[in-house]
Amino acid sequence: MIAFHRLVIGFCLAVFSAWMFADYFILWKEKIKSHFVFNEMDLYWSVVCLLPILLGHFLTIWGNYFRATSQFQHSISKVTTPAHKKQRISIWERHDPYFGYTVKFWCLTILIAIMNIYWFILTTALSRTNYVKSYGADQGNVRAIAYGSSQAVLLDTSIILFLVLRRSMLHALGFTYSEIVPLHRWLGVTMLVWATVHAAFYSAWLTMEGKFWTDIAFTDKSRGTRNMPGVFAWFGMVIMAFMALPQFRRWVYPVFIYVHRVGTFIFFVGLIMHYPSVMLWYYMLPGFVLFLVDRFVPKIIQTRSIHPNVTCAFNADAEIIRMRLTSHEPMKPYYPGDYITVQIPGLGRIYHPFTIASYWPEDPHSITLYMRVMGESKWSWTKDLAKLCGNEDKRITIQANVDGVFGDRRHDYLKSETMIIFAAGAAITTFMALIKAIAAQIAASDEPLRMQLHFICTFRTRSELHAYGSFLHQITRDPRFTSWLHVEIYVSRPDKPQTLMGAHAHVVKNDIQVPSQTKVAKKNFLKRTGTKLKRALSGRTIVEAPAPTLTSVVTQDQEKAAAAAAEEDNLRRSSSVKSTVETLHGEDSKNTSNIPSNSSSNNTSKIEIINERNEDEPLPLSSKPTKSRTYIENALPTFEASSAHTISKRLASLDLITTAFLVLVPLAFYYGFRAVQWDGEPHWCPTAKSKDKWTIFVCQWVYALVPGFLHFFVFFLLGSIGITLARRFHLRHQKGGHDVETAIPYPDFNAEDEKLSVEDGNWDEGDVVYSRGRMDARKSIQRFVNAGVGKKENGQGLVAVFAGGPEGFVAMVEKQTKAANWSVDFHRETWAP
């Protein structure tokens, strides 16, 4: 059953679409008394266009808080739907096998394409008669095409900002931000095409009329002064399009953002000065209002609760930054797949998006992020951030500003019978909370899991694996996961030569010695490197295949000890096994003479026992919990059990009040200045007979620019004041005056250093099993095909395949998915901007 608020939102969008189809006959064909001062046309536009847009947005915010938990619970409950109830991924949510877009994306694309074609044909045909009558057949046809293309540009300006909102009516109808952004890009290309057609045909008409050099120039005697801003607007679009190419956008992302902002400003100002009519704001203002709300309100809400000082720790070996944000009160509930944007003072003013890795019901007072350091470009923001963060053994505190959280509540893919996830490196953060949410749903439900879920992840090095060690250890050792989750882990390359957890970890008579630390005084040795030593053993990740070759650091005594340990584990596990010991690949065997033959450390290495298996079979997983961490003692609650709805209800009122204030006050200034008569008669700015053209242009520009830009200035000023007041409220709340029952003290970051080492993979027993070598997506997919997964005769909507990671990895998995003879719904999860 469709929720009532979604029906109302759909109705609001339908009214706006009807306005776009019918408005030309009302606004442009019917003669109105005046478009320079407030008139009946403003009332008509306010009721038919602006009011439905604002109503739909308020309902979207309401649903984003009040219905978020119920919507997500409705989706997550599909994984425990009784098997006798048939369910498939709906047609609306399915992806096409060629381009990878959903059916709803194509429906929206077709609607916008029809609007563009309709406006171009309609305006060209209706204006052609008058132009042919005035200029003749040839010139008239050329002039009509120039006019029609300009109207198509105007149409697209009213839509394009809607497609970059993080909280829009489209999201309430099931669209995701990742599938709307490509439409924003293609609409930008469409605008450039229409603008180029307009410039080309208008220039051709001027040439045919012999006015090109007089009308494309800064002169007060012709339209040249108005035409030149149009030329600048076109150049602004060209520069934006050039910098938006993937090669430039991903290589110099900060430059792309700044160029996009400046280019957008030049385009809109040039457009208004090129055609100085207040009627342009009828199309642009709704998008501007919602865009500004989308940029300011979430910042105000988060600034009020999230502490400006955040902790970060940089794992130099894995090139991963771990950041933790805290709040004195329960944060706005965030759900699997949600993301926030982070801005660090001193590293630019751009906000960068990151997927939230933590699971809100486990700790509503914090957010955990993992950031992959991208050092390929000198413009790399994460590379600069890594310089500010400490190493992996000590957290440091830095300042950060947060915008969000944002995300989608509908997860229709959970209806599938089989879900296969391919994740590379940091992309596993996209699925961490989802996997925990599924486990929590299974624990809370009386029905078993009805889907088969396969999680196949690959890492560059063992150090990168250790960066996510606590999560990987839990899903491969906690019975609440191992009973239904099938995990395969791959490590594609050896660690760096100076990696502590790799080349400098030597197994010597059940002990570990770190050569680079042996010269440190014994008094400070444990204090400075004790955690590192434990992390060198932490997880004791075991290579499944091929079995490593023992180097000369393993003596005969060690071989005897290894055999005894293997025999003991064999009796304990009751299985036919072969023992393996992970050592160096031979790089540091020349240093064995410096390693003592005896040592007395309490950190003992264990020899992991692994069953022999076929190359194409999934990795064996142990469900035995560790001694030091009994996972079953740690609760894994659902969102409903964590009172997510109650917390959302409290924050919703603040969001709605803030939004209403920021919308209504600037609009009051807009309408007020629309009612001001600056000069001349009310039916026209000063008439052409009494003033020269330059005076007319200046007067027209004042009437056209002042109301809209005053609205923007007031909105920006109020939004900035709101952020400042929210920050002061937070600091006052922190000092004392907060509710003791709901607030928590801010953590002692230095005291949590040891806890960080444990979370990063310091376990007493139970290792993370992985395969050495590159993950072969073709073989993995073929294994599923051979098992009958995704048979075409079973129909579509039963199998969902996710690929998360760098663009190259996702493209490779997508290529192999298309090449396989099966029927699946493919999802792209890439962090490429």
C-alpha positions in Angstrom: 0.0 0.0 0.0 1.3 3.4 -1.0 1.7 5.8 1.9 -0.6 8.8 1.9 2.3 11.3 2.0 3.8 9.7 -1.1 0.5 10.1 -2.9 0.5 13.8 -2.0 4.1 14.3 -3.1 3.3 12.6 -6.4 0.3 14.9 -6.8 2.6 18.0 -6.2 5.0 16.8 -8.9 2.2 16.2 -11.3 0.9 19.7 -10.7 4.4 21.1 -11.4 4.7 19.0 -14.5 1.3 20.2 -15.7 2.5 23.8 -15.1 5.5 23.2 -17.3 3.3 21.8 -20.1 0.6 24.5 -20.0 2.5 27.6 -18.9 3.6 28.8 -22.3 0.0 29.4 -23.3 -0.7 31.4 -20.1 2.6 33.2 -19.4 4.0 33.9 -22.9 1.0 33.9 -25.2 -1.5 35.8 -23.0 -0.9 39.5 -22.6 -0.3 40.5 -19.1 -0.4 44.1 -17.7 3.1 44.2 -16.4 5.9 41.8 -15.6 8.1 44.4 -14.0 6.0 44.9 -10.8 3.9 42.5 -8.7 0.7 41.5 -10.6 -1.8 38.7 -11.0 0.8 36.6 -12.8 2.8 36.4 -9.5 -0.3 35.1 -7.7 -1.0 32.5 -10.4 2.6 31.3 -10.3 2.7 31.2 -6.5 -0.4 29.0 -6.2 0.1 26.7 -9.2 3.9 26.3 -9.2 5.7 27.5 -6.0 3.1 26.3 -3.4 3.0 22.6 -4.6 6.8 22.5 -4.8 7.1 23.8 -1.2 4.3 21.5 0.1 5.9 18.5 -1.5 9.3 19.4 0.0 7.9 19.8 3.5 6.2 16.4 3.2 9.5 14.9 2.1 11.2 16.2 5.2 8.3 14.9 7.3 8.7 11.4 5.7 12.5 11.6 6.0 12.0 11.7 9.8 8.7 10.2 10.8 8.5 7.4 8.3 12.2 6.6 7.9 12.2 3.8 10.5 9.0 2.2 9.3 10.1 2.4 5.6 13.4 0.8 6.4 11.8 -1.8 8.6 9.4 -2.6 5.8 12.4 -3.2 3.5 14.6 -5.2 5.9 11.7 -7.4 6.9 11.7 -8.9 3.4 14.7 -11.0 4.2 12.7 -13.0 6.7 9.4 -13.2 4.8 8.1 -16.8 4.9 9.4 -18.8 2.0 5.9 -19.7 0.7 5.2 -16.0 0.0 6.5 -15.2 -3.4 8.4 -11.8 -3.8 10.5 -10.3 -6.5 12.3 -7.1 -7.1 9.6 -4.8 -8.5 9.8 -3.8 -12.1 10.1 -0.1 -11.0 13.4 -0.9 -9.3 15.0 -3.3 -11.8 18.1 -2.3 -13.7 18.4 -2.6 -17.5 21.1 -5.1 -18.6 22.8 -2.7 -21.0 23.2 0.7 -19.4 22.6 -0.3 -15.8 19.8 2.2 -15.0 16.5 1.4 -13.3 13.1 1.5 -14.9 12.1 4.5 -12.9 15.2 6.4 -14.1 14.2 5.8 -17.7 10.6 6.9 -17.0 11.9 10.2 -15.5 14.3 10.6 -18.4 11.6 10.1 -21.0 9.4 12.6 -19.2 12.1 15.3 -19.3 12.9 14.5 -22.9 9.3 14.8 -23.9 9.1 18.2 -22.1 12.2 19.4 -24.0 10.9 18.3 -27.4 7.4 19.6 -26.6 8.7 23.1 -25.6 11.0 23.4 -28.6 8.4 22.3 -31.2 5.6 24.3 -29.6 7.5 27.6 -29.2 9.1 27.3 -32.6 5.7 26.6 -34.4 3.8 29.3 -32.6 6.4 32.0 -33.2 7.1 31.0 -36.8 4.1 32.7 -38.3 4.9 36.2 -36.8 8.6 35.8 -37.7 8.0 34.8 -41.3 5.5 37.6 -41.6 8.1 40.1 -40.3 11.4 38.9 -41.9 10.5 36.6 -44.7 10.5 32.8 -45.0 14.3 32.1 -44.6 15.0 34.6 -41.9 11.7 33.9 -40.2 12.4 30.1 -40.0 15.9 30.7 -38.6 14.7 33.2 -36.0 11.9 30.8 -34.9 14.4 28.0 -34.3 16.6 30.3 -32.3 13.6 31.3 -30.2 12.4 27.8 -29.7 15.8 26.6 -28.5 16.1 29.5 -26.0 12.7 28.4 -24.5 14.1 24.8 -24.1 17.0 26.2 -22.2 14.6 28.1 -19.9 12.7 24.9 -19.3 15.8 23.0 -18.3 16.9 25.7 -15.8 13.7 25.0 -13.8 14.6 21.3 -13.5 18.4 21.0 -13.3 18.7 22.1 -9.6 16.1 19.6 -8.5 18.4 16.8 -9.6 21.2 17.7 -7.2 19.1 17.8 -4.0 20.1 15.3 -1.3 16.5 15.5 0.1 14.0 15.9 -2.7 10.5 14.7 -3.6 12.1 12.3 -6.0 13.8 10.5 -3.1 10.5 10.1 -1.4 9.2 8.4 -4.5 12.1 5.8 -4.4 14.8 7.5 -6.5 18.3 7.4 -5.2 20.9 10.2 -5.4 23.3 8.0 -7.4 20.8 7.5 -10.2 19.6 11.1 -10.2 23.0 12.7 -10.6 23.7 11.1 -14.0 20.4 12.7 -15.2 21.6 16.0 -13.9 24.8 15.6 -16.0 22.9 14.7 -19.1 20.5 17.5 -18.6 23.4 19.9 -18.4 24.7 18.6 -21.7 21.2 19.1 -23.2 21.2 22.7 -22.0 24.5 23.3 -23.6 23.2 21.8 -26.9 20.1 24.0 -26.8 22.2 27.1 -26.0 24.6 26.3 -28.8 21.7 25.9 -31.3 20.2 29.2 -30.1 23.6 31.0 -30.4 24.2 29.5 -33.9 20.8 30.3 -35.4 20.5 33.7 -33.7 24.0 34.6 -35.1 22.9 33.3 -38.5 19.8 35.5 -38.4 21.8 38.6 -37.4 24.2 37.9 -40.3 21.3 37.6 -42.7 19.9 40.8 -41.4 23.3 42.5 -41.5 23.3 43.2 -37.8 25.9 40.8 -36.5 28.7 43.2 -35.6 26.4 45.8 -34.2 24.3 43.4 -32.1 27.1 41.3 -30.7 29.1 44.1 -29.1 29.0 46.5 -26.1 27.1 49.4 -27.5 24.3 51.6 -26.3 22.7 52.0 -29.8 21.5 48.4 -30.3 20.8 45.1 -28.5 24.5 44.4 -28.3 24.8 45.3 -24.6 22.1 42.7 -23.8 23.5 40.1 -26.2 27.0 40.1 -24.7 25.9 38.7 -21.3 24.3 35.9 -23.3 27.7 35.2 -24.9 29.3 35.1 -21.4 26.6 32.7 -20.2 27.3 30.4 -23.1 31.1 30.4 -22.4 30.3 29.6 -18.7 28.4 26.5 -19.8 31.2 25.4 -22.1 33.8 25.7 -19.3 31.5 23.8 -16.9 30.9 21.0 -19.4 34.7 20.7 -20.1 35.6 20.5 -16.4 32.7 18.0 -15.8 34.3 15.4 -18.1 35.2 12.3 -16.0 38.9 12.7 -16.7 39.1 16.2 -15.2 36.3 15.8 -12.6 38.1 12.9 -10.9 41.6 14.1 -11.3 41.1 17.7 -10.0 37.8 17.4 -8.1 38.2 20.7 -6.0 38.9 22.6 -9.2 35.8 21.1 -10.8 33.7 22.1 -7.8 34.9 25.7 -7.8 34.6 26.0 -11.6 31.1 24.6 -11.4 30.0 27.2 -8.8 31.5 30.1 -10.7 30.2 28.9 -14.0 26.7 28.5 -12.6 26.8 32.1 -11.3 28.0 33.4 -14.6 25.3 31.4 -16.5 22.4 32.6 -14.4 23.5 36.2 -14.2 24.2 36.2 -18.0 20.9 34.6 -18.7 18.9 37.3 -16.8 20.9 40.1 -18.3 20.5 38.7 -21.8 16.8 38.5 -21.4 16.0 40.9 -18.4 12.5 39.7 -17.5 11.1 38.9 -14.1 9.3 36.0 -15.8 12.6 34.1 -15.7 12.4 33.8 -11.9 9.1 31.9 -12.3 11.2 29.1 -13.6 14.5 29.5 -11.6 13.3 30.5 -8.1 11.7 27.2 -7.0 14.9 25.3 -7.7 17.0 28.0 -6.0 14.8 27.9 -2.9 15.0 24.1 -2.5 18.7 24.1 -3.3 19.5 26.6 -0.6 17.3 24.7 1.9 19.2 21.5 1.0 22.5 23.2 1.6 21.8 25.0 4.9 19.3 23.1 7.0 21.1 19.8 7.4 24.3 21.7 8.4 22.3 23.6 11.1 20.8 20.4 12.4 24.1 18.6 12.6 26.1 21.6 13.9 23.7 21.7 16.9 24.4 18.1 18.0 27.7 16.8 16.6 30.9 17.8 18.4 33.2 20.0 16.2 36.2 18.1 17.5 36.5 14.7 15.8 39.1 11.9 16.2 41.0 10.4 13.3 43.7 7.8 13.1 45.8 7.2 10.0 46.8 3.6 9.1 49.8 4.4 6.9 50.3 0.7 5.9 46.8 0.3 4.7 46.4 4.0 3.6 43.1 4.2 5.5 41.9 7.0 7.7 39.4 6.1 10.4 37.3 9.1 11.7 34.9 9.1 14.6 32.3 11.8 15.2 30.5 12.0 18.5 27.4 13.8 19.9 26.1 14.6 23.4 22.7 13.3 22.4 21.4 10.5 20.2 22.1 11.5 16.6 19.5 11.5 13.9 19.1 7.8 12.9 21.2 6.9 10.0 20.5 3.7 8.0 22.6 1.3 5.9 24.0 3.1 2.9 23.6 6.6 4.3 26.4 9.1 3.9 27.5 12.4 5.3 29.8 15.1 3.9 32.8 16.3 5.8 34.7 19.6 5.6 38.0 20.2 7.4 39.0 23.8 8.2 42.3 24.5 6.6 41.8 22.0 3.8 39.4 24.0 1.7 35.7 24.8 1.9 34.5 21.8 -0.1 32.4 19.1 1.7 33.4 15.5 0.7 30.9 12.6 0.9 31.7 9.4 2.8 29.5 6.4 3.5 28.8 5.7 7.2 30.4 2.5 8.3 28.8 2.2 11.8 25.5 0.7 12.7 23.3 3.3 14.5 21.5 1.0 16.9 24.8 -0.1 18.3 25.9 3.4 19.3 23.4 6.3 18.5 26.0 8.8 19.8 28.7 8.3 17.2 29.4 7.9 13.5 32.4 6.0 12.2 33.9 6.7 8.8 36.7 5.0 6.8 38.5 7.1 4.2 40.7 5.6 1.6 43.7 7.9 1.0 43.9 8.7 -2.7 47.4 9.9 -3.4 47.5 9.7 -7.1 46.8 13.4 -7.6 48.5 16.4 -6.0 45.0 17.8 -5.4 44.1 14.8 -3.2 42.1 16.0 -0.2 42.4 12.7 1.7 46.2 12.8 1.2 46.3 16.2 3.0 43.9 14.9 5.7 46.3 12.0 6.3 49.0 14.5 7.2 46.8 15.9 9.9 45.9 12.6 11.5 48.1 10.5 13.7 49.3 6.9 13.1 47.1 3.9 13.8 48.3 3.6 17.4 47.1 7.0 18.6 44.1 9.0 17.9 44.4 12.8 17.5 41.7 15.4 17.6 40.9 17.7 14.6 38.1 20.1 13.8 35.5 19.2 11.2 32.2 20.4 9.9 29.5 17.9 8.9 26.6 18.1 6.5 24.0 15.3 6.5 23.0 12.5 7.0 21.6 11.7 3.6 20.5 8.4 2.0 17.7 6.3 0.7 15.1 4.3 2.7 13.8 1.9 0.1 15.8 -1.2 -0.3 13.7 -3.2 -2.8 16.6 -5.5 -3.6 16.1 -7.2 -0.3 13.2 -9.1 -1.9 15.7 -11.1 -3.9 16.3 -14.8 -3.2 20.1 -14.4 -3.7 22.3 -11.4 -3.1 25.9 -11.4 -4.2 28.2 -8.5 -3.1 31.6 -7.9 -4.7 33.5 -5.2 -2.7 37.0 -3.9 -3.1 38.8 -2.2 -0.3 37.0 0.7 1.3 33.8 -0.2 -0.5 33.0 -2.7 2.3 31.9 0.3 4.4 28.9 0.6 2.1 27.7 -2.9 3.3 28.8 -3.0 6.9 25.6 -1.6 8.4 23.4 -3.5 6.0 24.9 -6.9 7.0 24.5 -6.0 10.6 20.9 -4.9 10.0 20.1 -8.2 8.4 21.6 -10.1 11.3 19.6 -8.0 13.7 16.4 -8.7 11.7 17.1 -12.4 11.8 17.6 -12.3 15.5 14.4 -10.4 16.1 12.2 -12.4 13.8 10.7 -15.9 14.2 11.3 -16.6 10.5 14.7 -17.7 9.1 16.5 -15.8 6.4 15.0 -16.6 3.1 17.8 -15.3 0.9 21.3 -16.6 0.2 23.8 -13.8 0.8 27.4 -14.0 -0.5 29.9 -11.4 0.5 33.1 -11.5 -1.7 35.6 -8.8 -0.8 39.2 -8.2 -2.0 42.0 -6.0 -0.5 45.2 -4.9 -1.9 47.3 -5.9 1.1 46.9 -7.7 4.4 47.4 -4.3 6.1 44.3 -3.0 4.4 42.4 -6.1 5.5 43.4 -5.4 9.1 42.0 -1.9 8.8 38.6 -3.4 8.8 39.6 -6.4 10.9 37.0 -6.1 13.7 34.1 -6.2 11.2 35.6 -9.0 9.2 36.4 -11.0 12.3 32.9 -10.7 13.6 31.1 -11.7 10.4 33.4 -14.8 10.1 33.3 -15.8 13.8 30.1 -14.6 15.3 27.4 -17.4 15.0 24.8 -14.7 14.3 26.5 -14.1 11.0 28.2 -17.4 10.1 24.9 -19.2 10.1 23.7 -17.5 7.0 26.5 -15.3 5.5 28.9 -16.7 3.0 32.2 -14.8 3.0 35.2 -14.9 0.7 38.2 -12.7 1.3 41.1 -12.1 -1.1 44.4 -10.2 -0.7 45.9 -9.4 -4.1 49.5 -8.3 -3.3 52.1 -8.5 -0.5 52.6 -5.8 2.0 55.0 -2.9 1.6 58.6 -3.6 2.6 58.3 -1.4 5.7 54.9 -2.7 6.8 54.9 -3.7 10.4 52.2 -6.3 10.0 53.9 -7.8 7.0 57.6 -8.0 6.2 58.9 -7.1 9.7 56.8 -9.6 11.6 59.0 -12.7 12.1 57.9 -15.9 13.6 60.7 -17.0 15.9 60.0 -19.8 18.4 56.4 -18.8 19.0 57.3 -15.1 19.4 57.4 -12.0 17.3 60.2 -9.6 17.1 60.2 -6.2 15.3 63.7 -5.5 14.0 63.2 -1.8 13.8 62.2 -1.6 17.5 64.9 -3.8 19.0 67.2 -0.9 19.8 64.6 0.9 21.9 65.2 0.8 25.6 63.4 -2.0 27.4 61.7 0.5 29.7 59.9 2.2 26.9 59.6 -0.8 24.6 56.2 -2.1 25.7 54.9 1.4 26.2 55.8 2.5 22.7 55.6 -0.7 20.7 53.5 -3.1 22.8 50.3 -2.3 20.9 52.2 -2.6 17.6 53.5 -6.0 18.6 50.0 -7.1 19.4 48.8 -5.7 16.2 51.5 -7.5 14.3 49.9 -10.7 15.6 46.4 -9.3 15.6 44.0 -11.4 13.7 46.8 -13.6 12.6 45.3 -13.7 9.2 45.9 -17.0 7.5 46.6 -17.5 3.9 44.4 -20.2 2.4 46.1 -20.8 -0.9 48.8 -21.3 -2.0 50.5 -22.5 1.1 53.5 -20.3 1.9 57.0 -21.7 1.8 58.7 -21.7 5.1 61.9 -19.6 5.1 65.1 -20.1 7.1 63.7 -18.2 10.1 61.8 -21.4 11.0 64.3 -23.7 12.8 63.9 -27.4 13.6 62.7 -26.6 17.1 60.0 -24.5 15.5 59.0 -27.3 13.2 58.5 -29.6 16.1 56.5 -26.9 17.9 54.4 -26.4 14.8 53.8 -30.1 14.4 52.7 -30.4 18.1 50.4 -27.4 17.8 48.9 -28.8 14.6 48.2 -32.2 16.2 46.5 -30.5 19.2 44.3 -28.4 16.9 43.6 -31.4 14.8 42.2 -33.2 17.8 40.2 -30.1 18.9 38.6 -29.5 15.5 38.3 -33.2 14.4 39.1 -32.6 10.7 41.6 -33.6 8.1 43.9 -30.6 7.8 47.2 -29.3 6.7 49.1 -26.8 8.8 50.4 -23.5 7.4 52.5 -20.8 8.9 52.4 -17.4 7.4 55.9 -16.0 7.0 57.7 -13.6 4.8 57.9 -14.3 1.1 61.7 -14.4 1.4 62.3 -10.6 1.3 63.8 -10.5 4.8 65.4 -13.9 5.1 68.8 -12.3 5.0 68.1 -10.7 8.3 67.6 -14.0 10.2 71.1 -13.9 11.7 70.0 -10.9 13.7 67.0 -12.6 15.3 67.6 -14.2 18.7 66.8 -17.9 19.0 64.9 -17.5 22.2 62.4 -14.9 23.5 60.2 -14.5 26.4 57.2 -12.5 25.2 53.7 -13.4 26.2 52.5 -12.9 22.6 52.4 -16.4 21.2 51.7 -17.1 17.5 49.2 -19.8 16.6 49.3 -22.2 13.6 46.0 -22.0 11.9 44.5 -25.2 10.6 42.7 -25.1 7.3 40.7 -27.8 5.5 41.8 -28.6 2.0 39.2 -27.5 -0.5 38.7 -27.2 -4.2 39.9 -24.0 -5.9 36.3 -23.0 -6.9 34.7 -23.8 -3.5 34.0 -21.0 -1.0 36.3 -20.5 1.9 35.5 -22.6 5.0 34.3 -20.5 7.9 34.5 -21.2 11.6 31.6 -20.2 13.9 33.6 -20.6 17.0 33.6 -17.2 18.9 36.8 -15.9 20.4 37.7 -16.3 24.0 38.5 -12.6 24.5 35.4 -11.5 22.7 32.1 -13.4 23.0 30.0 -11.6 20.4 26.8 -13.1 21.6 27.1 -11.0 24.8 27.0 -7.8 22.7 23.5 -6.9 21.7 22.7 -6.4 18.0 19.4 -4.4 18.2 17.1 -3.3 15.5 16.2 0.3 14.8 12.7 -0.1 16.3 14.2 -1.5 19.5 16.6 1.4 19.7 13.8 4.0 19.7 14.8 5.4 16.4 11.3 6.7 15.7 11.1 8.7 19.0 14.4 10.4 18.3 13.5 11.2 14.7 10.2 12.7 15.9 12.1 15.1 18.2 14.5 16.2 15.5 11.8 16.5 12.8 10.1 19.5 14.5 13.4 21.4 14.6 14.1 20.6 10.9 10.6 21.7 9.8 10.6 24.9 11.8 14.1 25.8 10.5 13.1 25.1 6.9 9.9 27.1 7.2 11.8 30.1 8.6 14.5 30.0 5.9 11.9 29.7 3.1 9.3 32.2 4.2 11.5 35.2 5.3 13.5 35.5 2.1 10.4 35.0 0.0 8.8 37.9 1.9 11.8 40.1 0.7 11.3 38.8 -2.8 7.6 39.7 -3.0 8.3 43.0 -1.3 10.8 44.1 -3.8 8.6 42.8 -6.6 6.0 45.3 -5.5 8.4 48.2 -5.6 8.1 50.5 -8.6 11.6 51.8 -9.4 11.0 54.0 -12.4 8.5 54.8 -15.2 5.0 53.7 -15.7 3.7 50.6 -14.0 3.1 48.9 -17.4 6.6 49.2 -18.6 10.1 50.3 -17.4 10.7 53.8 -18.9 9.4 53.7 -22.5 11.8 53.6 -25.4 10.6 56.9 -26.7 11.6 58.9 -23.6 14.9 57.1 -22.7 18.0 55.9 -24.5 18.7 52.1 -24.7 21.4 52.0 -22.1 19.0 53.6 -19.5 16.3 51.1 -20.5 18.7 48.2 -20.1 19.8 49.4 -16.7 16.2 49.8 -15.6 15.3 46.3 -16.9 18.3 44.8 -15.1 17.3 46.4 -11.8 13.8 45.0 -12.0 14.9 41.6 -13.1 18.0 41.1 -10.9 17.2 42.8 -7.6 14.3 40.7 -6.2 15.9 37.4 -7.0 19.4 38.3 -5.8 18.1 40.0 -2.7 16.2 36.7 -1.9 19.5 34.8 -2.3 21.4 37.2 -0.1 18.9 37.2 2.7 18.7 33.4 2.6 22.5 33.1 2.7 22.7 35.5 5.6 20.0 33.7 7.6 21.5 30.3 6.9 25.0 31.5 8.1 23.5 33.0 11.2 21.6 29.7 11.9 24.8 27.7 11.7 26.6 30.1 14.1 23.7 29.9 16.6 23.6 26.2 16.3 27.3 25.9 17.1 26.9 28.2 20.1 24.0 26.2 21.4 26.1 23.1 21.1 29.0 24.6 23.1 26.7 25.9 25.8 25.0 22.5 25.9 28.4 20.8 26.3 29.4 23.0 29.3 26.5 22.0 31.4 22.7 22.4 31.1 22.1 19.3 29.1 19.8 16.5 30.0 21.9 14.1 32.2 19.7 11.1 31.2 20.2 11.4 27.5 23.6 13.0 27.3 26.9 11.2 27.4 30.3 12.6 28.3 32.7 13.2 25.5 35.3 10.4 25.3 38.8 10.7 26.5 40.5 10.3 23.2 43.9 9.4 24.6 42.4 6.7 26.9 40.9 5.0 23.8 44.2 4.3 22.1 44.3 0.8 23.3 40.6 0.2 22.5 41.4 1.3 18.9 44.0 -1.4 18.6 41.6 -4.0 19.7 38.9 -2.8 17.3 41.4 -2.8 14.4 42.0 -6.5 14.9 43.7 -7.6 18.2 42.1 -10.9 18.9 43.3 -13.7 21.2 41.9 -16.6 19.1 40.1 -17.0 15.8 41.8 -15.8 12.6 40.4 -14.1 9.5 40.8 -16.6 6.6 41.7 -15.2 3.2 43.0 -16.3 -0.2 46.2 -14.9 -1.6 45.9 -13.6 -5.1 43.5 -11.5 -7.2 39.8 -12.2 -7.1 38.7 -13.7 -10.4 35.2 -12.3 -10.9 34.6 -14.5 -14.0 35.3 -17.7 -12.0 33.2 -16.5 -9.1 30.3 -15.7 -11.3 30.6 -18.9 -13.2 30.5 -20.8 -10.0 27.1 -19.3 -9.2 25.9 -19.9 -12.7 26.9 -23.6 -12.5 25.0 -23.8 -9.2 21.8 -22.7 -10.9 21.8 -19.1 -9.5 20.0 -16.6 -11.8 18.6 -19.1 -14.3 16.8 -17.1 -17.1 13.9 -19.5 -17.0 13.2 -18.5 -13.4 12.6 -14.9 -14.5 13.9 -11.6 -13.3 13.9 -10.0 -9.9 15.3 -13.0 -7.9 19.0 -12.3 -7.9 20.7 -9.0 -7.0 24.4 -8.4 -7.7 26.3 -5.5 -6.1 29.7 -4.3 -7.1 31.4 -1.7 -4.9 34.8 -0.1 -5.2 36.9 2.0 -7.7 35.4 2.6 -11.1 37.7 0.1 -12.8 36.7 -2.7 -10.4 33.0 -2.0 -10.7 33.3 -1.9 -14.5 35.2 -5.2 -14.5 32.5 -6.9 -12.4 29.8 -5.4 -14.5 31.4 -6.7 -17.7 31.7 -10.2 -16.3 28.1 -10.0 -15.1 26.8 -9.1 -18.6 28.9 -11.8 -20.2 27.5 -14.6 -17.9 24.5 -16.5 -19.0 22.2 -15.5 -16.2 19.5 -13.1 -15.2 20.4 -10.7 -12.4 19.7 -7.2 -11.2 23.1 -5.4 -11.2 23.8 -2.4 -8.8 26.8 -0.1 -9.1 28.3 1.3 -5.9 31.3 3.4 -6.8 32.9 6.3 -5.0 34.0 7.9 -8.3 32.8 11.6 -8.3 
